[in-house]
Amino acid sequence: MNAAFTILVVLIIIAAILLIAVVLLQNGKDGGLATNFTSANQTLGVRQTATILEKATWYLVAFILVLSIITVFVARGGTQRGSNDAISTEIVNQTEQAADEAPAFPVSQENPEAAN
């Protein structure tokens, strides 16, 4: 497996875990986990905390989206070249083998009715 592919997958997993944490910290209908951090709410204000968490959510989502698209291109580039080369080589081998087995001159078939 490609090292770049592995690194990208690890980054996506880390970003997904961070996204889960940020979403759980946001205020929901019942206040969410952000209500437990009263000192942060007093220092930054409740609206400021919500804005920071909302921005972090959007940035993490965009980061995961971009990394996922890059990962597709990295994975496709690594496997497709190899498989296409293998398929091309197999087709060439089969064509050469068929050419070797084919007769060098045309074979004429006799008309069975003319022989009677």
Contacts in CASP RR format, 6 or more apart in sequence:
PFRMAT RR
TARGET T0000
AUTHOR 0000-0000-0000
METHOD contacts of the structure
MODEL  1
MNAAFTILVVLIIIAAILLIAVVLLQNGKDGGLATNFTSANQTLGVRQTA
TILEKATWYLVAFILVLSIITVFVARGGTQRGSNDAISTEIVNQTEQAAD
EAPAFPVSQENPEAAN
2 74 0 8 1.000
2 75 0 8 1.000
2 78 0 8 1.000
4 74 0 8 1.000
5 71 0 8 1.000
5 74 0 8 1.000
5 75 0 8 1.000
8 67 0 8 1.000
8 70 0 8 1.000
8 71 0 8 1.000
8 74 0 8 1.000
9 71 0 8 1.000
11 67 0 8 1.000
12 64 0 8 1.000
12 67 0 8 1.000
12 68 0 8 1.000
12 71 0 8 1.000
15 60 0 8 1.000
15 63 0 8 1.000
15 64 0 8 1.000
15 67 0 8 1.000
16 64 0 8 1.000
18 60 0 8 1.000
19 57 0 8 1.000
19 60 0 8 1.000
19 61 0 8 1.000
19 64 0 8 1.000
22 53 0 8 1.000
22 56 0 8 1.000
22 57 0 8 1.000
22 60 0 8 1.000
23 57 0 8 1.000
24 32 0 8 1.000
24 33 0 8 1.000
25 32 0 8 1.000
25 33 0 8 1.000
25 34 0 8 1.000
25 37 0 8 1.000
25 53 0 8 1.000
26 32 0 8 1.000
26 33 0 8 1.000
26 34 0 8 1.000
26 50 0 8 1.000
26 53 0 8 1.000
26 54 0 8 1.000
26 57 0 8 1.000
27 34 0 8 1.000
27 35 0 8 1.000
27 46 0 8 1.000
27 50 0 8 1.000
34 40 0 8 1.000
34 41 0 8 1.000
34 46 0 8 1.000
34 49 0 8 1.000
34 50 0 8 1.000
34 53 0 8 1.000
35 41 0 8 1.000
37 49 0 8 1.000
40 49 0 8 1.000
41 49 0 8 1.000
44 52 0 8 1.000
END
